[in-house]
Amino acid sequence: MKAIRSKAALLLTALTALATAGLAAAAGSGTSFAADPVGASRSAGPADGKAAAAGLEKVDGFGSNPGALGMYRYAPDGLPAKAPVVLALHGCTQDAATYFEGAGWQKAADDGGFSVVAPQQEQANNANKCFNWFQSGDTDRGKGEALSIKQMVDRTVADLDADPSRVFVTGLSAGGAMTASMLAAYPDVFKGGAVVAGLPHGCANSVVEAFTCMNPGVSKSASAWGDLVRNAAPDHSGARPQVSVWHGTGDTTVAPKNAEESVKQWTDVLGADQQADATEELQGGTARSDYENADGDVVVRSYLVDGMPHGTPVKPDEDCGKAGQHFLDKICSTKHITADWGLGG
């Protein structure tokens, strides 16, 4: 059972007036970044009929699950052994089915030949169902929600005889911030990741810091950001996952500065400088910038979508996701993300 962090819980009351600045602000609802109320305990919620309707299977008993998350999974019919695995992490106020459907992950999986694992935050853990990206007890290797998500990977690799060398992770907002932390804590597990409207790993270690990180954002040197990643898995000496960073320039919930700081963090970790080696204009006013390491490999990609507010860019008229709250009709991010990973159908 996850330990209670009373300081964060007590701050919830004091921060009520600030809640509209949270990750659900664009939805018009207040956001709590607190953990459990004082004295509460964490337990996974019941099976979600909405997830089943979306084609997601609920998976129970996938490990000790110290973060008390729900696990949902989609595997296309006839999926062969040694297929890749993609984890898709929802944002605040969302659930596994909402993000799976909204971002178009079922079609991507069908076309690309991979399974999708959709972790789900439970309201008992966070009032607005945000992954607790601002608490080290949930982002550190071997702890809390991070370990629960890692256990979902292990279960899926075992169940589906999936390829453990081709596991990827992406997420929106709080899910994007947790994506960054999973890449930092488990570089031996993930081959690539995509942070959508998220934040650098290690930006916040409290509720108060979370608000500052979100907007206006926090500046650090590239090496300082990089050290936060390196210190998350200090014994790791192997290859690290490639990273893409997606952000709308009109995002007032998680300021676009976080994309800039994320690029600084990951270029430092992956051996690139902060000067883009190539740029390209894409659909929907999207500017793509590539950052190469000394071998000429693109290790970091930045996608900045002009004027886009907080959310995941989709393209419904190209059969890519569904436009709606936090799913914005601009460009098919899911298609580009999977192509960057070599999973395009």
VENHUZI-V28692 format. One record per backbone hydrogen bond with DSSP energy under -1.0 kcal/mol. CO is the residue of the C=O (numbers start at 1). NH is the residue of the N-H. If there is no record, write none. Layout:
CO_NH + CO_NH
This chain:
5_9 + 6_10 + 7_11 + 9_12 + 11_15 + 13_16 + 15_18 + 16_19 + 18_21 + 19_22 + 22_25 + 24_27 + 24_29 + 25_28 + 37_40 + 48_52 + 49_53 + 50_54 + 51_56 + 52_55 + 57_73 + 65_68 + 70_120 + 71_59 + 72_118 + 73_57 + 74_116 + 76_79 + 83_163 + 84_115 + 85_168 + 86_117 + 87_170 + 89_172 + 91_94 + 95_99 + 96_100 + 97_101 + 98_102 + 99_103 + 100_105 + 101_104 + 102_322 + 104_108 + 105_109 + 106_110 + 107_111 + 108_112 + 109_113 + 109_114 + 115_86 + 116_74 + 117_88 + 120_70 + 122_125 + 122_126 + 126_129 + 128_93 + 131_133 + 132_135 + 135_138 + 136_140 + 138_146 + 140_143 + 143_147 + 144_148 + 145_149 + 146_150 + 147_151 + 148_152 + 149_153 + 150_154 + 151_155 + 152_156 + 153_157 + 154_158 + 155_159 + 156_160 + 161_82 + 163_166 + 166_85 + 167_191 + 168_87 + 169_194 + 170_89 + 171_196 + 172_175 + 173_177 + 174_178 + 175_179 + 176_180 + 177_181 + 178_182 + 179_183 + 180_184 + 181_185 + 182_186 + 186_189 + 186_190 + 191_242 + 192_169 + 193_244 + 194_171 + 195_246 + 196_173 + 200_203 + 206_210 + 207_211 + 208_212 + 209_213 + 210_214 + 211_215 + 212_217 + 214_255 + 221_225 + 222_226 + 223_227 + 224_228 + 225_229 + 226_230 + 227_231 + 229_232 + 233_236 + 242_193 + 243_301 + 244_195 + 245_303 + 246_197 + 247_305 + 248_251 + 255_258 + 256_259 + 256_260 + 257_261 + 258_262 + 259_263 + 260_264 + 261_265 + 262_266 + 263_267 + 264_268 + 265_269 + 266_270 + 267_272 + 278_290 + 280_288 + 285_306 + 286_282 + 287_304 + 288_280 + 289_302 + 290_277 + 290_278 + 291_299 + 291_300 + 293_296 + 297_293 + 299_243 + 300_291 + 301_245 + 302_289 + 303_247 + 304_287 + 305_249 + 305_308 + 308_250 + 312_328 + 313_333 + 314_330 + 315_318 + 315_320 + 316_319 + 320_315 + 324_327 + 326_312 + 327_324 + 328_314 + 328_330 + 331_333 + 332_336 + 333_337 + 334_338 + 335_339 + 336_340 + 337_341 + 338_343 + 339_342
